[in-house]
Amino acid sequence: MSASSTRDATLRQAQLIAAIELFLIPGLEMMTTRQVAEYYNVSLSAVHNLYSRNKTEIDSDGTESVTTRDIRLTHCERAKYSGVAGSTKFIMPSGGEFLLNNRRTRVFPKRAILRIGMLLRDSEVAKEVRTQLLNTFEHATVAQRISACHVLERVKELFLIPGLEMMTTRQVAEYYEVGQNVIRILYMRNKQEIDNDGVTGQNVRDFLALHDVTAKNLHGKRRVSIGEITFDLPNSGTINLFSKRAILRIGMLLRDSEVAKEVRTQLLNTFEHATDAQRISTCHYSSLQGTYSGESIPSIT
C-alpha cells in the first residue's frame, strides 16, 4: 500500500467517531433512532431491536424520550420549524435542518451511540468504531488509561496462559460466564473481525509439546497446569487461543452477559478520560465542518 493510500485509510478510520458530531441534534447533542441507523448504515428495525434487547444497559448511558415541544422549548428556541407529514422540520440559525417525529422520540447521547456500536453486528461502520475504541486504549498514556488487560481485570480476575498471555475458548466462556457454544458461535459469525486482534489456532498435541507440559486425562478432556494456571483442553483436535485485545472485542459483541456489560462500561469510561490527541477517532479534519443538516455526510467508508 502506498503512503498516500495509508494516509487516506487512516483519515477515513479516524473520522468515523468524529462524524457522529455531524448527526447530533444541535443544542441537544443527541441522535434520534433514525439518525443512529443512518450513522451505522443499518435498517431502523436493526437499531430498534438492539435497543429493545439491551434497553437497561443502553439507558444507563443517558437516553431520553422527548417530544417536539420539548425540543422547541428547551433546546432549539431560536430554530424555525414547520409541520411535514406527521413530523416537525427544524431549521437552525446556522442553516442546518432535521426532522423529528411528532410522537415521543427516543434520543441517544454520544456514549449510548458508541455502546450501540459495540453491540451492533453486520455493520462495517460499527466494526471500525470498535477498532477505534480499542486503538484509543492502546495509544493512551499509562497514567491516563487502563490497559486492555487491566480493563478486564478490573471487572473480574483474569487467568491468561503464562508465556502466551492468551485464553482458550473455554477460558473466555468461563470469564464471561456463558456457555462455550455461545463463544464459538459469536466467533464464527465475526471471525474475520476478531482474527484481526490476534487469534491462533493450534493442534492440542502440538500445544502440549511446544510448552513442554504434561496433561492429566480426565473424563474425555485433558487438565493442563502451566505455572499457577490450570485449564482444560480437549483430548485432540485444534484449539483457538485469543489475545487480550480479541477478548475485549468479544466483550463488546457479547450480549446476555453481565460481565460483558461491565467490560463495555469500563471501555467507555477509559475512552471518555483519554485526551483528544489520544483518541485517534476524534482528530479534527477540515472535511468535518458544521452540524448535521439532513444531507449526506462526508464518506466514512
Buried (B, 14 or more C-beta within 10 A) or exposed (E): EEEEEEEEEEEBBBBBBBBBBBBBBBBBEBBBBBBBBBBBBBEEEBBBEBBEEBEEBBBEBEBBEBBBEBBBEEBBEEBEBEEEEEBBBBBBEEEBBBBBBBEEBBBBBBBBBBBBBBBBBEBEBBBBBBBBBBBBBEEBEEEEBBBBBBBBBBBBEBBBBEEBEBBBBBBBBBBBEBEBEBBBEBBEEBEEBBBEBBBBEBEBEEBBEEEEEEBEEEEEBBEBEBEEEEBBBBEEEEBBBBBBBBBBBBBBBBBEBEBBBBBBBBBBEBBEEBEEEBBBBBBEEEEBEEBBBBEEBEEBE
